[in-house]
Amino acid sequence: MIKAILNRKILTYGLIFSLVLVSFMIIFDSQASAADDGRLEEYPTKHIENIVGQRKAKGFFGSLKSMLFGSDPLVRFSKPFGITIDESTGKIYVADTSNAQVMVFNKAGEMLNSFGEHDLKGPLGIDVAGNRVYVADSKQSKVVIFNKKTGAYIKDFGNYVTEQVTLGRPTGLAIDEERGRMYVANIDGKNPDDKTDDLHNVMVYNLKGDFIEKIGERGVGKGQFNYPVNLTVDDEGKIYVVDAINYRIQIFNPQGQFIRMFGQTGVTLGDLPRPKGIAVDDKGRIYVSDAYLHLIQVFTPQGEPLFFFGKPGRKDGRFILPADIAIDDQGRIYVVDSGNKRIQVLKLKGKNETSN
């Protein structure tokens, strides 16, 4: 009798779990369908490797578990957000917000070391220049600089009352090493000369951390921002800013002057309902991750939509809440697959693309 009751309970819980899983997949599939109804085609990619690493599933139940929940990771991220590639060494640096540290990997995706555990609380944006690693710490309202080789703390800036302008919640960070400039996407910055402390802008510093100027203010017009969450700089020094709640990308010249913008709210491909990460390849194409559509859209240098890759899901080449993006000099695309707690490394395939 007791065994029969237990069997019924197991069946009931199993049914409930199945319904929840089906509902979960329906939600993601509906978002993917909305994207598929757009005017672009999905572009093929070659999955190179998964930095987090995937253990091979053993046996039938191992394969079933892997299919339902994903494979057990070899390296455990908590909430990865920022990523950058050191072209001089090929090392990959990932800012994990919840773990409050920077994790370092080699080209093969093997973890080498981590640092910042005692100096960071909410790392988001990250970039490298020279022998230094620069990290935007949103919780501490500052940028922290570390030694690239040792991971040792060097200095920080952005939250001292003696500074001309202090940071509020720095998010994305990008460095133009050739011009000696650092750009920090900033939310709720505080400026003693302004009556409001609700400034959404891009703060410009030199590589020592000395403030130079700020670009923009809160608003919906050209050169204004509403939650700038990420940014990148191309080889010509142009600055690309993810203006998240204005649902667009804004582009500026090296002097901080507005050039153009593209994007709008909506669920058709070409729209940017929840843009998060951004990168530019050697052809000038602009890659934007979207955490609502769970995919990566690619645009021309003028902002015209080209194609997309990825869909919602846990399989290789699919994403949940993709965040930052980086592209190395070999054309590999590094996507912070935040909801899946992993980094995916992909490369475009096609007639005009090479693959490794």
C-alpha positions in Angstrom: 0.0 0.0 0.0 2.7 2.4 1.0 4.7 1.5 -2.1 1.7 2.3 -4.3 1.3 5.7 -2.6 4.9 6.5 -3.1 4.7 5.4 -6.8 1.7 7.7 -7.3 3.6 10.6 -5.7 6.6 10.0 -7.9 4.4 10.0 -11.0 2.7 13.2 -9.8 6.0 15.0 -9.2 7.3 13.7 -12.5 4.2 15.0 -14.3 4.5 18.5 -12.6 8.2 18.6 -13.5 7.5 17.7 -17.1 4.8 20.4 -17.3 7.2 23.0 -15.9 9.9 22.0 -18.3 7.5 22.1 -21.3 6.3 25.6 -20.2 9.9 26.8 -19.9 10.7 25.6 -23.4 7.5 27.0 -24.9 8.4 30.5 -23.5 11.9 30.3 -25.1 10.6 28.8 -28.3 8.0 31.6 -28.6 10.8 34.2 -28.4 12.8 32.3 -31.0 9.8 32.1 -33.2 9.3 35.8 -33.0 12.9 36.2 -34.1 12.5 33.7 -36.9 9.6 35.6 -38.3 11.9 38.5 -39.0 13.6 39.5 -42.2 17.0 37.8 -41.6 18.3 34.3 -41.9 20.2 32.4 -39.3 23.9 32.3 -40.1 25.8 29.0 -39.6 28.5 28.9 -37.0 31.1 26.4 -36.1 31.2 25.7 -32.3 34.9 25.6 -31.5 35.0 24.9 -27.8 33.2 25.7 -24.5 35.5 27.5 -22.1 33.5 26.2 -19.1 34.1 22.7 -20.4 31.6 19.9 -20.7 32.0 16.4 -19.2 31.0 13.6 -21.5 27.8 12.1 -20.4 28.1 8.4 -19.3 25.4 5.9 -20.2 21.7 6.4 -20.9 20.9 8.3 -17.7 23.9 10.5 -18.0 22.9 11.4 -21.6 19.3 12.1 -20.4 20.6 14.3 -17.6 22.9 16.2 -20.0 20.0 16.7 -22.4 17.6 18.1 -19.7 20.0 20.0 -17.5 23.2 20.4 -19.5 26.5 18.7 -18.7 28.4 19.3 -15.4 30.8 22.2 -15.9 34.6 21.7 -15.3 34.8 25.4 -14.2 31.9 26.9 -12.3 30.9 30.4 -13.2 28.2 32.1 -11.1 27.2 35.2 -13.1 29.7 35.9 -15.8 29.3 39.2 -17.6 32.4 40.8 -19.0 35.1 39.3 -21.3 38.2 40.5 -23.1 41.0 38.8 -25.0 44.6 39.6 -24.6 45.9 39.4 -28.2 49.5 39.4 -27.1 49.1 36.1 -25.1 45.8 34.7 -26.3 44.6 34.6 -22.7 40.9 35.1 -22.0 39.8 37.2 -19.0 36.2 36.9 -17.7 34.6 39.1 -15.0 32.3 37.0 -12.9 29.9 39.4 -11.1 28.6 37.1 -8.4 31.9 35.4 -7.7 33.4 38.8 -7.5 36.6 37.8 -9.3 38.4 37.7 -12.6 39.0 34.2 -14.1 41.8 33.7 -16.6 41.9 31.0 -19.3 44.3 30.0 -22.0 43.5 29.6 -25.7 42.3 26.1 -25.2 39.8 27.2 -22.6 41.7 25.8 -19.6 41.5 27.9 -16.4 44.9 29.2 -15.4 44.1 31.3 -12.3 41.8 33.9 -10.8 42.3 37.2 -8.9 40.5 40.1 -7.4 38.6 38.1 -4.7 39.6 40.5 -2.0 39.4 43.7 -4.1 36.2 43.3 -6.1 32.6 43.2 -5.2 30.6 43.5 -8.4 32.9 43.3 -11.5 31.2 43.9 -14.9 33.3 45.5 -17.6 36.9 44.4 -18.3 39.7 45.1 -20.7 43.5 44.8 -20.9 46.2 47.2 -21.9 49.9 46.9 -21.6 50.7 44.9 -18.4 47.4 45.9 -16.7 43.9 44.6 -16.4 41.1 47.2 -15.9 37.9 46.1 -14.2 34.7 48.2 -13.7 33.2 47.4 -10.3 29.6 48.4 -10.2 29.1 47.8 -6.5 32.1 49.8 -5.4 31.6 52.6 -7.9 35.1 52.5 -9.2 37.5 51.0 -11.7 40.2 48.7 -10.2 43.5 48.1 -11.9 45.5 44.8 -11.6 48.9 43.5 -12.7 48.2 41.3 -15.8 50.9 38.8 -15.0 50.4 38.4 -11.2 46.8 39.5 -10.7 48.1 41.8 -7.9 46.1 45.0 -7.0 47.7 48.2 -8.3 45.2 51.0 -7.7 41.6 52.1 -8.2 39.8 55.3 -9.1 36.4 56.8 -9.6 34.8 56.9 -6.1 36.9 59.5 -4.2 35.4 62.9 -3.2 38.7 64.5 -4.3 38.1 63.5 -7.9 36.5 66.0 -10.3 33.7 63.6 -11.2 32.9 60.3 -9.4 31.4 57.2 -10.8 28.0 55.9 -9.8 27.5 52.4 -11.2 30.2 51.7 -13.8 29.2 48.8 -16.1 31.0 48.4 -19.4 34.6 49.3 -20.0 36.7 49.6 -23.1 40.2 50.8 -23.8 41.7 52.6 -26.8 45.3 51.8 -26.1 46.6 53.7 -29.2 45.0 56.9 -28.1 45.6 56.3 -24.4 41.9 56.5 -23.5 39.6 54.5 -21.4 35.8 54.6 -21.7 33.5 53.6 -18.9 29.7 53.2 -19.3 28.3 54.9 -16.2 24.9 54.8 -14.6 23.8 57.2 -11.8 27.1 59.1 -11.7 27.5 62.0 -9.3 28.9 65.4 -10.4 29.0 68.1 -7.7 28.4 70.7 -10.5 25.1 69.1 -11.5 21.8 69.4 -9.6 20.9 65.7 -10.3 22.8 62.6 -9.4 21.0 60.6 -12.1 23.5 60.9 -14.9 23.7 58.2 -17.6 26.9 58.8 -19.6 30.2 57.6 -20.8 33.2 58.7 -18.7 36.5 59.2 -20.4 39.9 58.7 -18.6 43.5 58.2 -19.5 45.1 54.9 -18.7 46.4 56.2 -15.4 42.8 56.9 -14.2 42.8 60.6 -14.6 39.4 62.0 -15.7 39.3 63.7 -19.1 35.7 64.3 -20.0 32.2 62.8 -20.1 30.1 62.0 -23.1 26.4 62.4 -23.0 23.7 62.7 -20.3 20.4 61.1 -19.6 17.8 61.4 -22.3 16.4 59.9 -25.6 18.1 62.3 -28.1 21.2 61.8 -30.1 24.2 61.5 -27.8 22.0 60.9 -24.8 21.7 57.7 -22.9 19.2 55.6 -20.9 21.2 52.9 -19.1 24.4 52.6 -21.1 25.4 49.0 -20.2 28.3 48.2 -22.4 30.7 49.6 -25.1 33.6 48.8 -27.3 36.1 50.7 -29.5 37.2 49.8 -33.0 40.6 50.1 -34.7 39.8 53.6 -35.9 38.9 54.8 -32.3 35.1 54.9 -32.9 33.1 54.3 -29.7 30.1 52.0 -29.8 27.7 52.2 -26.9 24.9 49.8 -25.9 22.1 52.3 -25.0 20.0 49.6 -23.4 16.7 51.2 -22.4 16.7 53.4 -25.5 16.9 50.0 -27.4 19.7 51.1 -29.6 23.4 51.3 -30.4 25.1 54.8 -30.6 28.4 55.4 -32.4 30.8 58.3 -31.7 34.1 59.4 -33.2 37.3 59.4 -31.1 36.5 63.0 -30.0 33.2 61.8 -28.5 31.0 63.4 -31.3 27.9 61.6 -32.3 28.0 59.8 -35.7 24.9 57.6 -36.0 22.6 55.3 -34.1 20.5 52.2 -34.9 18.0 49.9 -33.3 14.5 50.1 -31.7 12.3 48.2 -29.4 10.4 45.2 -30.8 10.9 41.4 -31.3 11.7 41.4 -35.0 15.3 40.8 -36.0 17.0 44.1 -36.4 15.2 45.3 -33.3 17.0 45.4 -30.0 14.6 44.7 -27.2 17.3 44.0 -24.6 20.8 44.6 -25.9 23.7 43.7 -23.6 27.1 43.1 -25.3 28.8 44.5 -28.3 31.9 43.8 -30.5 33.2 44.9 -33.9 35.2 42.5 -36.2 37.9 43.3 -38.7 35.4 43.9 -41.4 33.6 46.6 -39.4 30.6 44.4 -38.7 28.8 45.1 -35.4 27.8 42.2 -33.2 25.1 42.8 -30.5 23.9 40.2 -28.0 20.3 40.4 -27.0 19.1 39.0 -23.7 15.4 38.9 -24.7 15.8 37.2 -28.0 18.7 35.1 -26.7 20.8 35.4 -29.8 23.5 37.5 -31.5 22.6 40.0 -34.3 25.1 41.2 -36.8 24.9 44.6 -38.5 26.8 46.5 -41.2 29.1 49.4 -40.1 26.1 51.7 -41.0 23.8 49.7 -38.7 21.9 47.7 -41.3 20.9 44.2 -40.1 22.8 41.4 -41.8 22.1 38.1 -40.1 21.9 36.5 -36.6 23.1 33.3 -35.0 21.9 31.4 -32.0 18.6 30.6 -30.4 17.3 30.1 -26.8 18.5 26.9 -25.3 21.3 25.0 -23.6 22.9 23.1 -26.5 26.1 24.3 -28.1 25.5 27.4 -30.2 22.4 28.4 -28.2 22.2 31.0 -25.5 20.3 32.1 -22.4 20.7 35.7 -21.4 23.9 36.3 -23.5 25.9 39.2 -22.1 29.3 40.6 -23.3 31.1 39.6 -26.6 34.7 39.6 -27.7 36.3 38.8 -31.1 39.9 37.8 -31.4 42.3 38.4 -34.3 41.5 34.9 -35.6 37.8 35.7 -36.0 36.7 33.6 -33.0 33.6 35.0 -31.3 33.5 34.7 -27.5 30.0 35.0 -26.1 29.3 35.2 -22.4 26.3 32.9 -22.2 25.3 34.2 -18.8 22.1 32.2 -18.2 23.9 29.0 -19.0 26.9 30.0 -16.8 29.4 29.5 -19.5 31.5 31.1 -22.3 30.9 29.8 -25.9 33.5 30.2 -28.5 32.2 30.2 -32.1 33.3 31.1 -35.6 31.2 32.0 -38.6 31.1 29.5 -41.5 30.3 30.4 -45.1 31.7 31.0 -48.5 33.6 34.1 -47.4 34.6 32.8 -44.0 37.4 30.6 -42.9 37.1 28.1 -40.1 39.7 26.3 -38.0 
